[in-house]
Amino acid sequence: MYTSTRVAGVLTGLTLALGATALTAPASHADIPACTRMAAQAGADANDAVTAACHRGVSGDLQGCVSGLTGAGVAGGAANGACRLAAHEPR
């Protein structure tokens, strides 16, 4: 009886530890290259301003990303789409 309680406790602890690791992992799945490609296809030069705006999209600042891309010459709808791509897993 004691062994089964101990095993259940270990499994619960392991599950919680792995879940916390997954939640606190950095946004390594962000797709900045897709964001910059979409901005370039919409007419913007692939420069530091575009890359910086896409980085803001990765960090969750969608409005800042869209504003940065719009300022770099990307149309509003394309800027919104590019910023949404920034936060998604590469394909």
Summary of the structure (lengths in Angstrom):
residues: 91
radius of gyration: 19.9
end to end distance: 48.3
largest distance: 68.1
contacts: 270
relative contact order: 0.18
helix: 71%
strand: 0%
